[in-house]
Amino acid sequence: MESSPTAIWGRTLIMGHQQASRTIQRTLASDTDQAHVLIDELIASLESEGWDGRDLFHVQMAVEEAIVNAIEHGNKRSLDKTVDVVAEFSAERFWMRVSDQGQGFDCTKLPDPTDEDHLECPRGRGVMLMRELMTEVHYNACGNSVEMSKLRSPAADAVSDAKGD
Amino acid sequence: MSTKRRIIVAESGGVSTVRFLDKKIVDSACIEQLGEELIALVTQEHRTNLLLNFDGVEFLSSAALNKLLSLHKKAKDQGGKMRLCNLRAEIKEVFTITKLDRVFDIRKTEADGMEAFKL
């Protein structure tokens, strides 16, 4: 999968050049069990970098939605298609690109799941959550590759153990 | 009564309190099974007043939210009520961002949730 100019720009912007960072790169079969092994590895790696609480939850949510969308909606669980995942992260920043081999989609045409008429409909909530929880989210032109990034909050774990409001 | 692998159900005062056995509700097969077990509460066991207690649930995906929406509709169709309680702050935030806090009646504790059935 070729990176779009936006993707290259976004990765450089979010990771910078001075920050020490780690990279995890995998090509997954269109299988959510395999995907969850990778997601668990990513989350454990972020924890070892000091990520926790709300920020870690936000990344976990966005990663889960992006990879599962790629497998289920992008590749339609086709066993001859794969999903490429690249993540680069440090103690302060997280960047990831998830690319599938499907036809792509126009993310601007998804219904707004927060619209009163669509509140109880199943579509669009995962993409909307990714946009809300991450600092930046970009799709490539055909919509089969998404790039996202998050800058860690200064006080990251303020609500990690809180319950309710 | 069918065997349940994803939930535990307790009955008290006409309200069925449901607890989740999975800390992370993400696996596709588990979510499907969870959805079936929840729907069966209404359709097979005729429990219509449901209090979902999320104590111990650390994470859930949007696919799990869709199962909760299906259950909510099913309970409403049968004239029942559904309440949610004990959501960790980050999960509550997901409901707020998606505006599903307008669809679901979310209470802080199980006692608050039980009280809400009296309204």
HADDOCK unambig.tbl for C-alpha pairs under 7 A between the chains (distance, minus, plus):
assign (segid A and resid 54 and name CA) (segid B and resid 90 and name CA) 6.18 0.50 0.50
assign (segid A and resid 57 and name CA) (segid B and resid 90 and name CA) 6.94 0.50 0.50
assign (segid A and resid 61 and name CA) (segid B and resid 61 and name CA) 6.76 0.50 0.50
assign (segid A and resid 113 and name CA) (segid B and resid 98 and name CA) 6.95 0.50 0.50
assign (segid A and resid 114 and name CA) (segid B and resid 98 and name CA) 5.71 0.50 0.50
assign (segid A and resid 114 and name CA) (segid B and resid 99 and name CA) 5.73 0.50 0.50
assign (segid A and resid 119 and name CA) (segid B and resid 100 and name CA) 6.87 0.50 0.50
assign (segid A and resid 120 and name CA) (segid B and resid 69 and name CA) 6.32 0.50 0.50
assign (segid A and resid 122 and name CA) (segid B and resid 66 and name CA) 5.61 0.50 0.50
assign (segid A and resid 125 and name CA) (segid B and resid 62 and name CA) 6.46 0.50 0.50
assign (segid A and resid 125 and name CA) (segid B and resid 98 and name CA) 6.97 0.50 0.50
assign (segid A and resid 126 and name CA) (segid B and resid 62 and name CA) 5.72 0.50 0.50
assign (segid A and resid 159 and name CA) (segid B and resid 89 and name CA) 6.50 0.50 0.50
assign (segid A and resid 162 and name CA) (segid B and resid 88 and name CA) 6.47 0.50 0.50
assign (segid A and resid 162 and name CA) (segid B and resid 89 and name CA) 5.73 0.50 0.50
assign (segid A and resid 163 and name CA) (segid B and resid 86 and name CA) 6.67 0.50 0.50
assign (segid A and resid 163 and name CA) (segid B and resid 87 and name CA) 6.37 0.50 0.50
assign (segid A and resid 163 and name CA) (segid B and resid 88 and name CA) 4.71 0.50 0.50
assign (segid A and resid 163 and name CA) (segid B and resid 89 and name CA) 5.13 0.50 0.50
assign (segid A and resid 164 and name CA) (segid B and resid 86 and name CA) 6.61 0.50 0.50
assign (segid A and resid 164 and name CA) (segid B and resid 87 and name CA) 5.97 0.50 0.50
assign (segid A and resid 164 and name CA) (segid B and resid 88 and name CA) 6.07 0.50 0.50
assign (segid A and resid 164 and name CA) (segid B and resid 89 and name CA) 5.32 0.50 0.50
assign (segid A and resid 164 and name CA) (segid B and resid 92 and name CA) 6.76 0.50 0.50
assign (segid A and resid 164 and name CA) (segid B and resid 108 and name CA) 5.21 0.50 0.50
assign (segid A and resid 165 and name CA) (segid B and resid 89 and name CA) 6.50 0.50 0.50
